[in-house]
Amino acid sequence: MKRISVIGAGNWGTALAVMAARAGHDVRIWSRNPSVVDSINKERSNSAYLAGTQIPTNVRATLEINDVLETSDVVILAAPSHATRELLRVMRPWLEGGTIIVSATKGIEIESGKRISEIASEELAGEPSRFVCLSGPSFAKEVVENHPTAIVAASENPGAAQTVQVALSLPTLRIYTNNDVVGTELGGSVKNVMAIAAGMVAGMGFGANSVAALITRGLAEMTRLALSEGARVETLMGLAGLGDLVLTCNGSLSRNRFVGHELGKGRTLEDIEAGMREIAEGVKTTLAVRGLADRKGIEMPITNEVYQVLYERKPAGAAARALMTRPLKEEGNWYDAG
């Protein structure tokens, strides 16, 4: 048994807390929302974010972040990516040297274009050896309902990745390990941009042909960017890349796909977000990915069109036409052709 702490009680943070508790660990979960804390502790549920899931008694919620972090073996970051840097600064005084930091957050910092591992290295005095990225195709609702799920724990430290693998694996949750943190993080982040694009395709009424083309060319964009940052192509072909991309672009539980779907129907981003309880990471990640690609000189036409729809109010139909009327090319090495 380990002491596992979860920072963030949204649907994915709550799901990970539930699975860690089912694995027999002592689990603490932090939320800044008093009603969520009360609901977990008194009603054994989180009706705001993961309704219908019974939360085990070995999960305790708190508003005090130091109470969550003290004596923790593993700390899981499950808050939105834009809040990660500030959270790490707040957490730092209570983190012990041997604590493993697990990022379950899929995003990139807008201002710097940095991945979560890079932010953690800066804020925790350069300790990548205890950082693990947890990513892959995993809707929280299906995970807690025990639908067979496979994800990846990536770390430069094989021991840290294996600790997370053993601690969180269950008969219905299979965790693989790798040492490609860059590819795992970028796959999990950029796929949210592609999911918005896939949602737009569906929202405009286009069918399976169009979605398949979008997924395939989206994978090429993801791979180009990730390889430029030092990732391995095998990672992008695995669970953290292709697997997560296929799920998020097709799954009805995807918040990013939902945003795209509503944009494709003609709604505004402001109107869509006003009715959502949790953020769609891809909206902000689009800004970060576009900036990173521009700095690297990487061609990402789908990302550029999603950006224009989100931030320049370009109609989704016009974005689709722009993609389909680009100069004709040979596919060749599929991830090299823009």
N, C-alpha and C positions, 0 to 999 in steps of 0.2 A: 504494500500500500504506500502511495505517495501523497504528499500534500500538493494539490494542483489548484492554481488560482486562475480565474478567467476575468479579464478586464473587458467589460462590455457585455450587457445583457440583452442584446438584440437577438434575432432569431438564430444566427449561427453561433454566437457566444453561448446562448442558452442550450443549444443542441450539444455543443462540445462539453458543457458542464454536465449535462444529463448522461452523455456517453462515458465520460470519465467516472462519474458516480456509479454507473452500471458496471464498470470495470473494477469497482471496489475501492476507489480512492476517496480520500477526504478532500472535498471540493469547496472552494469559496469563490463567489462570483460578485464582482463589483458593478454597481450601476449608480449613476448620478440621479436617478429617478426614484424618489421615495415610494411611489405607488407600486413600481415594479419590485422593489425590495420587499415591501410588505406582502405583495401577492405571492412571491416565491416562498417567503418564510412562513406565512400563515395559511395560505391556500394550496401550497405546493404546485403552483402553476404560474405561468407568465402569459396571461391572457392578452397582454398588449402586443406581444411579438411571436409567441409560439403557442397559440391557443390549442387546447385539447391534449397537451402533453403533460403527463404526471411527472413532477420533478421529485427525484428520490430524496429521502430524508437526510442523506449524507451530503447534500448541497445546502450551503448557507449563504444568503445574500447579505450585503452590507453596503452602506454609503461611505464607509471609511476605507480609503485605499490602502492605508498602512496595515489595517487589520487583515486585508486580503493577502498582502505581500509577505508579511513576516513569516519566516520559517518555511517558505514555499520551495519545493523542489523544481516545479515547472510552472512558469507563468505564461498564459496564453493571451496574446493581444488580439481582441476581436472587436475593436472599436473602428469607426471609419478612418480611412487612411489620412485624411486631412487633420485629424486630431492626434495622430501618433506621436509626432515630435514633442508636443507639449505634455502628453501623457507620460512619455519616457522621462522627461525632465522632473515631473512630479514623483514618479516612481523610484528614481535613482537612489535616494537616500535609504530606501528600505530593501533594495535588492542585494542579496548576499552573493558572494563571489562565485559560488558553484551553481547558482540558479540557472536553469535552462530557459531561454526566452524563445517562445514559439509565436511566430506571426501567422495568424489566420486571416489577415487583412489583405485584400486584393486591390492595390492601388499604387499610385506614384505621386510623390509630392509635386504639386503644380509649379511652385516657384523655382525649385531646383532641378526637377526631373529625376530626383533620387528615389531609388527603391527603398523599401522598408528596412532591409538589411543595412543599407548605407546610412540611413537615419539612425538606426540602433547603434551602429559602430561609432558614429559621431557623439551621440548622447550618452553612451555607456562606456566611453573612454576606450574605444577600439577593441571590443572583445567578440569578434566574429565566431570564435570557437564555441561559444555557447548559444549561438543563434540558429534556429531551425525555422524554415518556411514550410507551412502546412497548406497544401493546395491540391486541387483536383476537382473532378465533377461531383458535386455534393450539395444537393438542396437540403437545407436543414430539416424540413418537414419529413422528407423521405428517410433521412438518416435516423431520426428518433423513432420512426415507424418500422425500423429494422429492414428496410429495403437493402439488399446487398449493395455495398458501396466500396469503391477502391479509390484511395487518394495517395499523395506522396508527401513524405517528410524529407526535405532537402537541407543539408548542412555541410559546411566544410569540415566539420568534426563528425566522423562516422559514429562515434560513441554517443554524441548528443542525438543524432537522428535515430539511432537504434533505441535509445532510452524512450523517446517519444513513440516510436513504432510499437514497442512492447507495452508501454503504459496505456495506449489508447486503442489498440487493436482488440476487436471483439469478433464473434462469429459472423456478424453482419457488416463489420467495418474492417476492411483489409488495408493496411498501410504499407506501402513500398518506401524504400529509401533511395536517395541519390545524392551526389555532391555538387550538383549544378544549381546553386542557389539563384544565379542570374536568370537562367532559362525558366526555372520554376516560378520565380516572381513575375517575370515579364509575360509569360504565358497566362498566368492568372489575372494579370491586370489588363492586357491588351484585348483579351477575349471579350471583356465587357463592352468595349467600343464596338466590336464586331456584332455583339448581341443586339445593340441598339440598331445597327444597320439591318440585321436580319429581321428585327421587329418591324422596321419601316417597310421592308419588302412585303411582309405578311399583311401589314396594315393597309397597304395600297391594293391588296387583293391578289397579288401574284402568288404563284404556286410553288411546288417542290423544286422545279427546275431552277427557279430564281434563287431560292434559299440555298440549294446545293452549290450553285456558282458562287454565291456570297461567302459561304463557309470556306470553300476551297481557296478563293483568292484572299480571303481574310487570313487564312492560315499562312499564305505566302507573305503577307505583310508582317504578321507577327514574327515569322521566322527571320525575315530580313533584319528587322530591328533587333531581335534578340541576338542573332549572330554578330551583329556589329558591336554588341556590348560584351561579347565573349562567351555566349551561351553555346550549348551543343545542340545540333539539329535533332539528335535522338530525343532530347527532352521535349522539344516542340512536337514530336510525333507521339509522345506518350500521354499519360493521364493529365499532367499539368498543362499541356498544350492542346493537342487535338481533342482529347477526351473532354476537357472543360469547355472548349469551344463548341463542340457538338451539343453538349447538354444545354449551355446557356443560350445558344441560338435557336434551339428547338423547344425547350421546356417551358411550359405554361407558368411555372413558378418563378421564372426569372424576372426580377424587377427591371433589369436593363432591357430585356426584350419587350416588356410591357411598355416602357417609355417609348421605345422605337415604334411599337405597334400603334400607339396613340398619336405619335407624330405623323406616321404614315396616313392616319385617318384625318389629319388636318388640325389636330389640337395644338395649342401652344405649350412650350415647355413649362412655363409658369403655371398654367392651369393644371397640367399633369402632376407636377411636383406638389402642388397645394393639396392634393388628395392622397398623398402617399405618407405612410407612417415612417418608413425607413427610406434612406437615400438609395438611389441607384448609382453605385460607384462609377459606372462608365461615363456619367455626365461630366464629372470633374476629371476623370482619367483621360478623356478625349483631349482636354487642354494640355495635360502633361505629356501625353504621347505625341501630339502634334508638335509641341515645342522640342521634345527630344529628337524626333525625326528630322526636324528642320536643322537642328544643330549638327546632327550627324550626316545630313545630306542623304537621308534614306527616303525613297519614294513610297508614299503610303496613300494612294488615291482614295481608298474607302474611308480611311480616317479623316482625310481632308474634307470629304463630302459630309460626313457625320458632323464634323466641326461646323461647317457652314449651315447645316440645318439647325443645330443646337444654338449657335451663337450669332448667326447672321440672318436667321429667319428665312433661309432658302427653302422653298417647297421641296418636300421629299421626292416628288415626281421629277423635278428638275435635277435633283442629285442623281437619281437613277439614270436619267438620260445622259448626264455628263459622264457617268462611268461607262455606259454602253457605247458611247460615241468617241471614246479615246482612240488614239492611233492604234491600228492593228499591229500585233506583235507575235513573234514565235514564243511558244511556252518555254522550250529549252529546259534549263534548270528552273523548275517551276517557281522556286522562291527567289530567283534572281530577276524574273520578268515582272516589271511594275504594272 
